[in-house]
Amino acid sequence: MGLNNISFLNNNNMNILFMGIGGLLNFNATLPTMAIQFILFVILLILIFYIPVAKILKKRKKYLKHKHIRLNAWVHFLSSKIDVL
């Protein structure tokens, strides 16, 4: 009875030992690939949605500030006319 007769040392079982069974600490290329995909997805969302929306909000804020200044000027003008009466 030699070592070749022991069942857990035959070629089929040796492949299982060296391949790894998997589990919590078995890291392969999936984890870095998913991390890179996530980072690229976030960058894509920023370029497609965040930057254009931020530009629109900035223009809107500038427009509203301008309208508010003009409205205050009109209120001041009209209040001065009412005081004259």
C-alpha positions in Angstrom: 0.0 0.0 0.0 1.8 3.1 -1.3 1.0 6.8 -1.2 -0.8 6.5 -4.6 -3.5 4.4 -3.0 -4.5 7.0 -0.4 -7.7 8.6 -1.7 -7.1 12.2 -0.6 -3.7 12.4 -2.4 -4.9 11.4 -5.9 -4.8 13.9 -8.7 -8.5 14.9 -8.5 -8.3 15.8 -4.9 -5.0 17.6 -5.2 -6.6 20.0 -7.7 -9.2 20.8 -5.1 -6.6 21.5 -2.4 -4.6 23.9 -4.6 -7.6 25.7 -6.3 -9.2 26.7 -3.0 -12.7 26.0 -2.0 -13.8 29.6 -1.6 -15.2 31.4 1.4 -14.7 34.6 3.2 -11.0 35.1 2.7 -10.7 33.9 -0.9 -10.0 37.0 -2.9 -9.8 36.8 -6.7 -10.0 39.5 -9.4 -13.7 40.1 -8.8 -13.2 42.4 -5.8 -10.8 44.9 -7.5 -12.9 44.7 -10.7 -16.1 45.6 -8.9 -14.2 48.4 -7.1 -12.9 49.9 -10.3 -16.4 49.6 -11.9 -18.0 51.4 -9.0 -15.4 54.2 -9.2 -16.0 54.6 -12.9 -19.7 54.6 -12.4 -19.5 57.3 -9.8 -17.3 59.4 -12.1 -19.7 58.9 -15.0 -22.7 60.0 -12.8 -20.8 63.1 -11.8 -20.1 64.0 -15.4 -23.6 63.3 -16.7 -25.7 64.5 -13.8 -24.0 66.5 -11.1 -22.0 69.0 -13.2 -24.9 70.1 -15.5 -27.3 70.3 -12.6 -24.8 72.4 -10.6 -24.4 74.8 -13.6 -28.2 75.1 -13.9 -28.6 75.8 -10.2 -25.8 78.4 -10.3 -27.5 80.2 -13.2 -30.8 80.1 -11.4 -29.3 81.5 -8.2 -27.7 84.3 -10.2 -31.1 85.0 -12.0 -33.0 85.1 -8.7 -30.4 87.4 -7.0 -30.7 89.8 -10.0 -34.6 89.7 -9.8 -34.4 90.3 -6.0 -32.2 93.3 -6.4 -34.6 94.8 -9.0 -37.6 94.1 -6.9 -36.0 95.8 -3.9 -35.2 98.8 -6.1 -38.9 99.0 -7.1 -40.1 98.7 -3.6 -37.8 101.5 -2.5 -38.9 103.6 -5.4 -42.6 103.0 -4.7 -42.3 103.6 -1.0 -40.6 106.9 -1.7 -43.5 107.9 -3.9 -46.0 106.9 -1.3 -44.2 109.0 1.3 -44.5 112.1 -1.0 -48.3 111.8 -1.1 
